[in-house]
Amino acid sequence: MHAGEEVTARPDFVIAYDFPGYTDVFFKETREDFGIAQVERPERFVLFIDHMVPAATPKEEELHKVTRAWGREQGVTVVEREGIGHQVSAEQGYAVPGAFVVHFDGHVSQLGAFGAFAYGARKGIIESFVTDGATLTVPATVKVELTGTLRPGVMARDVFHHLVRVMGPASCRFQAVELSGPVIDAMSIEGRQTLCGQAMFLGATTMLIAPDEKTLAYVRERSRITLDPVYPDADAVYAHHWKIDVSELEPIVVVPPSPANTRNLTEFTGLEVHSGYLGSCASGRIEDLRAAADVLRGRQIQPGFQLHVVPTSRAIMAQAAREGLLETLVEAGAFVSSPSCDYCFGRIATMSDGQRAVSTGTLNTPGRMGSVDSEIYLCNAAVVAASALEGRIADPRPYLATVASAGTNAGSTTP
């Protein structure tokens, strides 16, 4: 295949979450418009109930009932209350190096962290419900090589927003992005997921990282199918090749009303904020919870500030409990909730006019978390925690430096 060709390929997995106007419509159209009584290869499907959890109205619960019933009827796996599907799909073996995955939601690109080609087809995913294929135009590939070493207090979240700042929000329009370089090599699986899951904010179709031993170790006991991992060819042709040094990168804040407004955190420190959200498919994993706990340990959040911490999956929440992170967060005054997408799109903890939030969610567009006259400042987990302590956008590095110093002193020995 070559860039620009239109092809019909056979998805290894078809993933969706139930949401009004999407899955309920797909189920109806499959049966009534296309006359399909039974989907082909039901084992390739997985449906997640991760929005409107728990249901707040009878109408919401009715949607979930429809999803459960369709899954039983078709022999399709339905995963409920395990967390956000983009994360849980990796935990449950759908992130297979070399796999082709389709979803209607573009954040499925997160599975590219494992070397899968994960494609958001929007409502075009109906094709994969009624046939065994998915038609798409083969994207050109943009190579991004990240060099240098990340400074303390800088997380994968900052790296991605820096890419948007340097490359531009439409720089990879309808293209695939291939990430590589020593920064990627050193980065955790979780950090790679954060990067790949935000591909759409570069205009990209998806984002991929070639699988290494770190990847293979993660998927080895999880993968639902066996495929040969796919790697870039030595003579691969790229639409563009970026080499970006992140050695001088500082923590970042993305300023409303657009996910393209990337600024250095120091430009906005001191701005009053009223709530904080630490969660989402982008940044609610264990390393995010650890970073927040490091900042909050032994401290109290600002009176009146609302800090909501939502681990990305039940497995992550359980690990955070075992490590004592949840205890630290709760003692500091955080409200810790079970895994759900609902805080990210404003169904829970909505803001009123004039309020501001610091958030690790995916978007900062007006109305995303409540009133169109509220504001969302996107940042990393440590920034959310530091801002919760001060009631204003705050730099976490002094707090983290204290933790690092204490750790160094605790580990020192006297001759």
Phi, psi and omega in degrees: 000152179228152180305135180097343178285143171266125183228156170246117184244164183259106181296138173286325180220141173243116186242142175206160168242150184285131182205138183304133179088356179242270187299319180299324177289320179301315181301315183293314181295321180304315183280309191275322183271328184250352176068028181266113180275332183219124179291148176286144177046066182301338180293344179279347183268149165212133179245137180247135169257095185227357172251153180055047181235115357283160180298140180255347180222158175302326180295321178294316180294327178297321176300315179296321178299319178298317180295314179299317182294318179296320178299315179297316182297320186267351186073030182259138180292130173242123182251123186231137175061028174259349181127192183286128189303325181297329176276313185294328178300326175288316181299328186258015167093015178268354176266088185248124177305129181091354182280154172251120186235136175238150180208162172276341182263126183295342179291354174299344177305344176306329181291348174296342176297341181253009179084018174267150172267101187249118195238128177269109186264000186052221184285354173294350179294344178305330178303322182282345173279326187256350175226182178261017186225178174215128182262132179206162173271126181298121182281149166291164183242135174254126178264130178237117181253118183259123183240166179099196180224136181286137176285159174303140180088353178259128184241175181304326179303317179293322180300314181298312182296330175294322176300318178298319180295316184283316188270329182102145186290346178243015187293336184240032185306122179062022179243164173262145179249131176251119180264140178203182177108169185298330178294318177293318180302320183278343187285148177292162172304319182298317178297320178296322177298319178302314180296307187294326183292344182258014186310324184300336183280359166257004184083004189280153174288319178197177179218140183226153172231129180299134183294136174241189183297327177300315178296310185297325178295323180291316187274344189306314183266003184248327192306132180277340177224162180251120178226157172281128176302150181250135181234156178297139175289151179299329182254027181302142179258128182245145176291330178199151179231112178258139171236116188235122179269125182253015184299328182262005184294137176248166175305147189239153169232137178257118193267137178297155013254023187222143176289001177264353184274074184272125180224158174292140182305321185299340178287342186236004177299138181101346179288127182298134175227156189245339180210163179220142178234121176242104182173205178089171176292345182274321193207049176237028184269180192297323181291332175290317179294323177296317180298316179295318180296323178300322180286321189271343187304124178077009181235169179238139178290159182300131177305134180091342178283138180254108178254117180251122180245122185229097178304148187289335178213165177296323179296320178292319179299319179295319178295319179297325177293316180298324182278356181081008183291319181297321178300315179299315182294316181294317180296332178283347178112008180284149171263112183260127183240157177294155184304133182190155174274355196291331178289327185293322182256018167082012178288329178239147178059045180290151180261153176259177181306134173086353180276155178232146177230147164261138192211145169260017177293186187268337186223155175232024180288152182303133178087357183298323181238036178131229184300143175291347178259016170259169184230143180238127177248111182280140183197181179276171186297323180294324177294319177303314182295314180297322180292327177295325179291325188256346183071019179205160179299125189226152179275124182281349189297322176298322178293317180292327178295324177297319179296315180298320180295318179296321179294321179294316180295321181294331183267001183281157177233151179260126181300000000 
